Amino acid sequence: MPPLLAIKAIGLKELQRSLKKMPDAVDKTLAEGIEAGAHRLEAYIVREQLSGQAVHVHTNRLRGSVHTMFNRKDLVAVVGTNVIYAKVASESGSTEEPGGVITPKRAKVLTIPTRNALTATGKPRGTALQFKAAWDTTFWKRFPDGRLLLLGRKTEKSKLVTLFIGVRSVKIRARRVWSKAWVKFRPIIVADLRTRLDRYVVRMPWKGGGGRAS
């Protein structure tokens, strides 16, 4: 999974050395704060950045794939997704999501399901290959206007319908979902971590505003 946003304690080893005489509760508090901050960030991205008419949600695939992974040992939380088109939109490894072009790796074309290949909730009912195996008749047809469509009949007596659109590539526009979320939540997460640690470290200097996105 390509990391999209990471919350990490900078100078963690130095901090742990300076607090080595403190109770284990310090380390636990820091871990709880980072993990909680990541889950709040995840919830905000799903609720505010990937919902509503502005983002034209169709299948809920990207929104449903956003999740948090937490490394307790290194105190690093990552909010990310494993959806292919989201990878292209963040392939630089930063939060700038420059966009990109998706091309097929093994097949000749990318297949985009039409309404006839989707469930009532907008989810694909199968791949083009699965439809070709299950339906009585399926075939690709290129039309004079250049469109390449996979047509099919579920049974011999069924009506011929369009199942998939075949394209050579898909261009993904740049997204600012992740970077906008980080700009909003960075000061909130840092403030929360400081509050959690202040009970143990009263006079510790706090430099640089804490965590960073990577």
The 8 nearest C-alpha neighbors of each residue, nearest first, counted from 0:
[[1, 81, 2, 80, 79, 86, 82, 3],
 [0, 2, 3, 86, 79, 81, 80, 92],
 [3, 1, 79, 4, 77, 0, 78, 92],
 [2, 4, 79, 78, 94, 1, 93, 92],
 [5, 3, 78, 212, 213, 77, 2, 79],
 [4, 6, 77, 212, 213, 76, 7, 78],
 [7, 5, 76, 75, 210, 211, 77, 212],
 [8, 6, 75, 210, 9, 5, 74, 76],
 [7, 9, 11, 210, 10, 74, 6, 75],
 [10, 8, 11, 7, 210, 209, 211, 12],
 [11, 9, 13, 12, 14, 8, 15, 7],
 [10, 12, 14, 9, 8, 13, 15, 74],
 [13, 11, 15, 14, 10, 16, 9, 17],
 [12, 14, 16, 10, 15, 11, 17, 18],
 [13, 15, 11, 17, 12, 16, 10, 18],
 [14, 16, 18, 12, 17, 13, 19, 11],
 [17, 15, 19, 13, 18, 14, 12, 20],
 [16, 18, 14, 15, 19, 13, 20, 12],
 [17, 19, 15, 21, 16, 20, 14, 25],
 [20, 18, 16, 21, 17, 15, 22, 14],
 [21, 19, 18, 22, 17, 16, 23, 15],
 [20, 22, 18, 19, 23, 25, 199, 24],
 [23, 21, 24, 25, 20, 19, 26, 18],
 [24, 22, 25, 26, 27, 21, 19, 28],
 [23, 25, 27, 22, 26, 28, 21, 29],
 [26, 24, 28, 23, 27, 22, 29, 21],
 [25, 27, 29, 28, 24, 23, 30, 15],
 [28, 26, 24, 30, 25, 29, 31, 23],
 [27, 29, 25, 31, 26, 30, 24, 32],
 [28, 30, 32, 26, 27, 31, 33, 25],
 [31, 29, 27, 33, 32, 28, 74, 34],
 [30, 32, 28, 34, 29, 33, 35, 27],
 [31, 33, 29, 35, 30, 34, 192, 36],
 [34, 32, 36, 30, 35, 31, 37, 29],
 [33, 35, 37, 31, 36, 32, 76, 30],
 [36, 34, 32, 38, 37, 33, 31, 39],
 [37, 35, 33, 39, 34, 188, 38, 32],
 [38, 36, 40, 34, 39, 35, 41, 76],
 [37, 39, 41, 35, 40, 36, 42, 34],
 [40, 38, 36, 42, 37, 41, 43, 35],
 [39, 41, 37, 43, 38, 42, 36, 44],
 [42, 40, 38, 44, 39, 43, 37, 78],
 [43, 41, 39, 45, 40, 44, 46, 38],
 [42, 44, 46, 40, 47, 41, 45, 39],
 [45, 43, 48, 41, 42, 47, 46, 49],
 [44, 46, 49, 42, 43, 62, 47, 48],
 [47, 45, 43, 44, 50, 42, 48, 49],
 [46, 48, 43, 44, 50, 45, 49, 51],
 [49, 47, 44, 176, 50, 45, 46, 43],
 [50, 48, 45, 62, 47, 44, 54, 46],
 [51, 49, 46, 47, 48, 54, 45, 56],
 [52, 50, 53, 54, 55, 49, 56, 47],
 [51, 53, 55, 54, 56, 50, 49, 57],
 [52, 54, 51, 55, 50, 56, 49, 48],
 [53, 55, 52, 56, 51, 49, 50, 48],
 [56, 54, 52, 53, 57, 51, 50, 49],
 [57, 55, 54, 59, 58, 50, 52, 51],
 [58, 56, 59, 121, 55, 122, 60, 120],
 [57, 59, 121, 122, 60, 56, 120, 123],
 [60, 58, 62, 61, 63, 57, 56, 122],
 [61, 59, 63, 58, 62, 64, 82, 122],
 [62, 60, 64, 63, 59, 82, 65, 85],
 [63, 61, 59, 64, 60, 45, 65, 49],
 [62, 64, 60, 61, 65, 59, 45, 66],
 [63, 65, 61, 80, 62, 60, 66, 81],
 [66, 64, 80, 79, 63, 62, 61, 41],
 [65, 67, 78, 79, 64, 80, 41, 68],
 [68, 66, 78, 77, 38, 79, 69, 37],
 [67, 69, 77, 76, 78, 70, 66, 79],
 [68, 70, 76, 75, 71, 77, 34, 67],
 [71, 69, 75, 74, 72, 73, 76, 68],
 [70, 72, 74, 73, 69, 30, 75, 76],
 [71, 73, 70, 74, 75, 30, 69, 26],
 [72, 74, 75, 71, 70, 7, 11, 8],
 [75, 73, 71, 70, 72, 30, 7, 8],
 [74, 76, 7, 70, 73, 6, 69, 77],
 [77, 75, 69, 6, 5, 68, 34, 37],
 [78, 76, 5, 68, 67, 4, 79, 2],
 [77, 79, 67, 4, 66, 3, 41, 5],
 [80, 78, 3, 2, 65, 66, 77, 67],
 [81, 79, 65, 64, 82, 0, 66, 85],
 [80, 82, 0, 83, 64, 1, 86, 79],
 [83, 81, 85, 80, 84, 61, 86, 64],
 [84, 82, 86, 85, 81, 87, 80, 101],
 [83, 85, 87, 86, 82, 88, 171, 101],
 [84, 86, 88, 82, 83, 87, 89, 80],
 [87, 85, 83, 89, 84, 88, 90, 82],
 [88, 86, 90, 84, 89, 85, 99, 98],
 [87, 89, 98, 96, 85, 86, 97, 90],
 [90, 88, 96, 86, 87, 91, 92, 85],
 [89, 91, 87, 92, 86, 88, 96, 1],
 [90, 92, 93, 89, 96, 97, 95, 94],
 [93, 91, 90, 89, 3, 2, 213, 94],
 [94, 92, 91, 95, 213, 89, 3, 96],
 [93, 95, 178, 96, 177, 3, 4, 89],
 [94, 96, 93, 97, 178, 175, 89, 174],
 [97, 95, 89, 88, 174, 173, 94, 98],
 [98, 96, 173, 95, 88, 89, 99, 174],
 [99, 97, 173, 88, 172, 171, 96, 87],
 [100, 98, 171, 87, 170, 88, 101, 97],
 [99, 101, 170, 169, 171, 102, 168, 87],
 [102, 100, 169, 168, 170, 99, 103, 87],
 [101, 103, 168, 167, 104, 100, 169, 109],
 [104, 102, 106, 109, 105, 108, 107, 101],
 [105, 103, 106, 102, 107, 108, 101, 109],
 [104, 106, 103, 107, 108, 102, 109, 167],
 [107, 105, 108, 103, 104, 109, 102, 110],
 [106, 108, 103, 105, 109, 167, 104, 166],
 [109, 107, 167, 166, 106, 165, 103, 110],
 [108, 110, 166, 165, 103, 167, 111, 168],
 [111, 109, 165, 164, 163, 108, 112, 166],
 [110, 112, 164, 163, 165, 113, 109, 166],
 [113, 111, 163, 116, 162, 110, 164, 114],
 [112, 114, 115, 162, 163, 116, 111, 117],
 [113, 115, 117, 116, 112, 162, 121, 118],
 [114, 116, 113, 162, 117, 161, 160, 112],
 [117, 115, 162, 114, 113, 112, 124, 123],
 [118, 116, 123, 122, 114, 124, 121, 115],
 [117, 119, 121, 122, 120, 124, 123, 116],
 [118, 120, 121, 117, 122, 114, 123, 124],
 [121, 119, 118, 122, 58, 117, 57, 59],
 [120, 122, 58, 118, 117, 119, 57, 123],
 [121, 123, 117, 58, 118, 120, 124, 119],
 [124, 122, 117, 125, 116, 118, 121, 112],
 [125, 123, 117, 116, 118, 122, 126, 130],
 [124, 126, 123, 129, 130, 127, 116, 128],
 [127, 125, 129, 128, 130, 124, 123, 110],
 [126, 128, 130, 129, 131, 125, 163, 110],
 [129, 127, 131, 126, 130, 132, 125, 133],
 [130, 128, 126, 132, 131, 127, 125, 133],
 [129, 131, 133, 127, 132, 128, 134, 126],
 [132, 130, 128, 129, 137, 133, 134, 127],
 [131, 133, 129, 130, 134, 128, 135, 127],
 [132, 134, 130, 131, 129, 135, 153, 128],
 [135, 133, 153, 136, 130, 131, 132, 152],
 [134, 136, 154, 153, 152, 155, 133, 137],
 [135, 137, 152, 151, 134, 153, 138, 131],
 [138, 136, 151, 150, 131, 152, 149, 134],
 [139, 137, 150, 149, 151, 140, 136, 131],
 [138, 140, 149, 148, 150, 147, 141, 137],
 [141, 139, 148, 147, 142, 149, 138, 150],
 [142, 140, 147, 146, 145, 148, 143, 139],
 [141, 143, 146, 145, 144, 140, 147, 148],
 [144, 142, 145, 141, 146, 147, 140, 148],
 [143, 145, 142, 146, 141, 147, 148, 140],
 [146, 144, 143, 142, 141, 147, 148, 140],
 [145, 147, 142, 141, 144, 148, 143, 164],
 [148, 146, 141, 165, 140, 164, 145, 142],
 [149, 147, 164, 140, 139, 163, 165, 150],
 [148, 150, 139, 163, 162, 138, 161, 164],
 [151, 149, 161, 137, 138, 160, 162, 148],
 [150, 152, 137, 136, 159, 160, 138, 161],
 [153, 151, 159, 136, 157, 154, 158, 135],
 [152, 154, 134, 135, 157, 151, 136, 155],
 [155, 153, 135, 157, 156, 152, 134, 136],
 [154, 156, 157, 135, 152, 153, 136, 158],
 [155, 157, 154, 158, 152, 153, 159, 135],
 [158, 156, 154, 152, 155, 153, 159, 160],
 [157, 159, 152, 160, 156, 153, 151, 154],
 [158, 160, 152, 151, 157, 150, 161, 153],
 [161, 159, 150, 151, 158, 162, 152, 115],
 [160, 162, 150, 149, 163, 151, 148, 115],
 [163, 161, 116, 113, 149, 115, 150, 112],
 [164, 162, 112, 149, 111, 113, 148, 110],
 [163, 165, 148, 111, 110, 147, 149, 112],
 [164, 166, 110, 147, 109, 108, 148, 163],
 [167, 165, 109, 108, 168, 164, 110, 147],
 [168, 166, 108, 109, 102, 165, 169, 103],
 [167, 169, 102, 101, 166, 100, 109, 170],
 [170, 168, 101, 100, 171, 102, 167, 166],
 [169, 171, 100, 99, 101, 172, 168, 98],
 [172, 170, 98, 99, 100, 169, 173, 88],
 [171, 173, 98, 174, 170, 99, 88, 97],
 [172, 174, 98, 97, 96, 88, 171, 175],
 [173, 175, 96, 176, 172, 88, 98, 97],
 [176, 174, 178, 177, 179, 96, 95, 173],
 [175, 177, 179, 174, 48, 178, 180, 44],
 [178, 176, 180, 179, 175, 94, 181, 4],
 [177, 179, 94, 181, 180, 175, 176, 182],
 [180, 178, 182, 181, 177, 176, 175, 183],
 [179, 181, 177, 183, 178, 182, 184, 176],
 [182, 180, 178, 184, 183, 179, 185, 177],
 [183, 181, 179, 180, 185, 184, 178, 186],
 [184, 182, 180, 181, 185, 179, 186, 187],
 [183, 185, 187, 181, 186, 182, 188, 180],
 [184, 186, 188, 187, 181, 182, 183, 189],
 [187, 185, 189, 188, 184, 190, 183, 208],
 [188, 186, 184, 190, 185, 189, 191, 183],
 [189, 187, 191, 185, 36, 190, 186, 184],
 [188, 190, 186, 192, 191, 187, 209, 185],
 [191, 189, 193, 187, 188, 192, 186, 194],
 [190, 192, 188, 194, 193, 189, 187, 195],
 [193, 191, 195, 189, 194, 190, 32, 196],
 [192, 194, 190, 196, 191, 195, 197, 189],
 [193, 195, 191, 197, 192, 196, 190, 198],
 [194, 196, 192, 193, 197, 191, 28, 198],
 [197, 195, 193, 198, 199, 194, 200, 192],
 [198, 196, 200, 194, 199, 201, 195, 193],
 [197, 199, 196, 200, 195, 201, 194, 193],
 [200, 198, 197, 196, 201, 25, 21, 195],
 [201, 199, 197, 203, 202, 198, 196, 18],
 [200, 202, 197, 203, 199, 198, 196, 204],
 [203, 201, 200, 204, 197, 205, 199, 198],
 [202, 204, 200, 201, 205, 197, 199, 206],
 [205, 203, 206, 202, 201, 200, 207, 193],
 [206, 204, 203, 207, 208, 209, 193, 202],
 [207, 205, 208, 204, 209, 203, 9, 210],
 [208, 206, 209, 205, 210, 211, 9, 204],
 [207, 209, 206, 189, 210, 205, 186, 185],
 [208, 210, 207, 189, 211, 206, 9, 8],
 [211, 209, 7, 6, 8, 9, 189, 208],
 [212, 210, 6, 213, 7, 209, 5, 185],
 [211, 213, 5, 4, 6, 210, 94, 181],
 [212, 5, 93, 4, 211, 92, 3, 94]]
